[in-house]
Amino acid sequence: QVQLVESGGGLVQPGGSLRLSCTASGFILDYHAMGWFRQAPGKEREFVGTISWSVGATDYADSIKGRFTIFQDNAKNTMYLQMNSLKPEDTAVYYCAAKPGTWSIDVERYIYWGQGTQVTVSS
């Protein structure tokens, strides 16, 4: 059974940091790309960043470049999103996702999704 499980969300003050985790199971990660997306209340799901599992190439949304970093632990089948310098506008449910082939910023190309983890940035 394909499964993606996110963890690490919570409440943090502006300027603070969080690290999200996504653990994958049930598919061959070398043949897939994985990504992070987020969705705030009343808004569309938004691309955050992506990584090609086999080579580690990454891409990020302009809104978070220089603040967020995606990295992977192959032995644990886990992808991380390190979030620094958090802003109130980063508040959203963050989702882990996966797709066959190379990475993409297009939400519609991702076919496996986790349940999401809430990140709230507030003073």
TORKOL-4160 file (C-alpha; in steps of 0.2 Angstrom, whole numbers, padded with zeros to 4 digits, m for minus):
123
<pt num="1" X="0000" Y="0000" Z="0000"/>
<pt num="2" X="0007" Y="0017" Z="m0005"/>
<pt num="3" X="0008" Y="0028" Z="0010"/>
<pt num="4" X="0015" Y="0045" Z="0014"/>
<pt num="5" X="0015" Y="0052" Z="0031"/>
<pt num="6" X="0020" Y="0069" Z="0036"/>
<pt num="7" X="0025" Y="0075" Z="0054"/>
<pt num="8" X="0033" Y="0090" Z="0062"/>
<pt num="9" X="0020" Y="0104" Z="0061"/>
<pt num="10" X="0016" Y="0115" Z="0075"/>
<pt num="11" X="0015" Y="0133" Z="0081"/>
<pt num="12" X="0030" Y="0144" Z="0079"/>
<pt num="13" X="0033" Y="0163" Z="0080"/>
<pt num="14" X="0038" Y="0173" Z="0065"/>
<pt num="15" X="0057" Y="0171" Z="0062"/>
<pt num="16" X="0057" Y="0154" Z="0069"/>
<pt num="17" X="0060" Y="0137" Z="0062"/>
<pt num="18" X="0052" Y="0120" Z="0059"/>
<pt num="19" X="0057" Y="0104" Z="0051"/>
<pt num="20" X="0044" Y="0093" Z="0043"/>
<pt num="21" X="0046" Y="0075" Z="0039"/>
<pt num="22" X="0038" Y="0064" Z="0026"/>
<pt num="23" X="0041" Y="0045" Z="0027"/>
<pt num="24" X="0036" Y="0035" Z="0011"/>
<pt num="25" X="0032" Y="0017" Z="0009"/>
<pt num="26" X="0024" Y="0005" Z="m0004"/>
<pt num="27" X="0033" Y="0011" Z="m0020"/>
<pt num="28" X="0051" Y="0013" Z="m0027"/>
<pt num="29" X="0057" Y="0030" Z="m0023"/>
<pt num="30" X="0071" Y="0029" Z="m0036"/>
<pt num="31" X="0058" Y="0030" Z="m0050"/>
<pt num="32" X="0049" Y="0045" Z="m0042"/>
<pt num="33" X="0050" Y="0063" Z="m0037"/>
<pt num="34" X="0043" Y="0070" Z="m0021"/>
<pt num="35" X="0037" Y="0087" Z="m0017"/>
<pt num="36" X="0030" Y="0098" Z="m0003"/>
<pt num="37" X="0014" Y="0108" Z="m0006"/>
<pt num="38" X="0004" Y="0119" Z="0005"/>
<pt num="39" X="m0014" Y="0125" Z="0006"/>
<pt num="40" X="m0020" Y="0140" Z="0017"/>
<pt num="41" X="m0039" Y="0141" Z="0021"/>
<pt num="42" X="m0049" Y="0147" Z="0006"/>
<pt num="43" X="m0034" Y="0146" Z="m0006"/>
<pt num="44" X="m0028" Y="0134" Z="m0019"/>
<pt num="45" X="m0015" Y="0121" Z="m0015"/>
<pt num="46" X="0002" Y="0129" Z="m0019"/>
<pt num="47" X="0019" Y="0122" Z="m0024"/>
<pt num="48" X="0033" Y="0123" Z="m0011"/>
<pt num="49" X="0047" Y="0113" Z="m0017"/>
<pt num="50" X="0052" Y="0096" Z="m0025"/>
<pt num="51" X="0066" Y="0084" Z="m0026"/>
<pt num="52" X="0071" Y="0070" Z="m0038"/>
<pt num="53" X="0074" Y="0056" Z="m0027"/>
<pt num="54" X="0088" Y="0047" Z="m0037"/>
<pt num="55" X="0099" Y="0062" Z="m0040"/>
<pt num="56" X="0094" Y="0074" Z="m0027"/>
<pt num="57" X="0090" Y="0089" Z="m0039"/>
<pt num="58" X="0078" Y="0101" Z="m0031"/>
<pt num="59" X="0067" Y="0116" Z="m0036"/>
<pt num="60" X="0058" Y="0128" Z="m0025"/>
<pt num="61" X="0044" Y="0141" Z="m0026"/>
<pt num="62" X="0051" Y="0159" Z="m0027"/>
<pt num="63" X="0041" Y="0163" Z="m0011"/>
<pt num="64" X="0052" Y="0152" Z="0000"/>
<pt num="65" X="0069" Y="0152" Z="m0009"/>
<pt num="66" X="0083" Y="0155" Z="0003"/>
<pt num="67" X="0072" Y="0151" Z="0018"/>
<pt num="68" X="0067" Y="0132" Z="0015"/>
<pt num="69" X="0077" Y="0117" Z="0011"/>
<pt num="70" X="0072" Y="0100" Z="0005"/>
<pt num="71" X="0084" Y="0085" Z="0009"/>
<pt num="72" X="0082" Y="0066" Z="0010"/>
<pt num="73" X="0088" Y="0051" Z="0020"/>
<pt num="74" X="0088" Y="0037" Z="0008"/>
<pt num="75" X="0090" Y="0024" Z="0022"/>
<pt num="76" X="0074" Y="0030" Z="0030"/>
<pt num="77" X="0064" Y="0033" Z="0015"/>
<pt num="78" X="0061" Y="0050" Z="0022"/>
<pt num="79" X="0061" Y="0068" Z="0014"/>
<pt num="80" X="0062" Y="0083" Z="0025"/>
<pt num="81" X="0057" Y="0101" Z="0023"/>
<pt num="82" X="0068" Y="0113" Z="0034"/>
<pt num="83" X="0059" Y="0129" Z="0036"/>
<pt num="84" X="0069" Y="0144" Z="0043"/>
<pt num="85" X="0064" Y="0163" Z="0044"/>
<pt num="86" X="0046" Y="0158" Z="0045"/>
<pt num="87" X="0033" Y="0171" Z="0041"/>
<pt num="88" X="0014" Y="0172" Z="0045"/>
<pt num="89" X="0010" Y="0170" Z="0026"/>
<pt num="90" X="0018" Y="0153" Z="0028"/>
<pt num="91" X="0004" Y="0147" Z="0038"/>
<pt num="92" X="m0005" Y="0132" Z="0030"/>
<pt num="93" X="m0007" Y="0114" Z="0030"/>
<pt num="94" X="0009" Y="0106" Z="0022"/>
<pt num="95" X="0007" Y="0091" Z="0011"/>
<pt num="96" X="0020" Y="0078" Z="0005"/>
<pt num="97" X="0017" Y="0071" Z="m0012"/>
<pt num="98" X="0025" Y="0060" Z="m0025"/>
<pt num="99" X="0024" Y="0057" Z="m0044"/>
<pt num="100" X="0033" Y="0045" Z="m0056"/>
<pt num="101" X="0047" Y="0052" Z="m0066"/>
<pt num="102" X="0056" Y="0068" Z="m0063"/>
<pt num="103" X="0051" Y="0083" Z="m0052"/>
<pt num="104" X="0037" Y="0095" Z="m0057"/>
<pt num="105" X="0030" Y="0110" Z="m0049"/>
<pt num="106" X="0013" Y="0105" Z="m0056"/>
<pt num="107" X="0001" Y="0099" Z="m0042"/>
<pt num="108" X="m0009" Y="0089" Z="m0055"/>
<pt num="109" X="0005" Y="0078" Z="m0059"/>
<pt num="110" X="0007" Y="0071" Z="m0041"/>
<pt num="111" X="m0003" Y="0056" Z="m0038"/>
<pt num="112" X="0002" Y="0051" Z="m0020"/>
<pt num="113" X="m0002" Y="0062" Z="m0006"/>
<pt num="114" X="m0001" Y="0062" Z="0013"/>
<pt num="115" X="m0014" Y="0069" Z="0025"/>
<pt num="116" X="m0005" Y="0085" Z="0029"/>
<pt num="117" X="0002" Y="0093" Z="0044"/>
<pt num="118" X="m0003" Y="0110" Z="0051"/>
<pt num="119" X="0010" Y="0124" Z="0052"/>
<pt num="120" X="0005" Y="0140" Z="0060"/>
<pt num="121" X="0016" Y="0155" Z="0061"/>
<pt num="122" X="0010" Y="0168" Z="0073"/>
<pt num="123" X="0016" Y="0179" Z="0087"/>
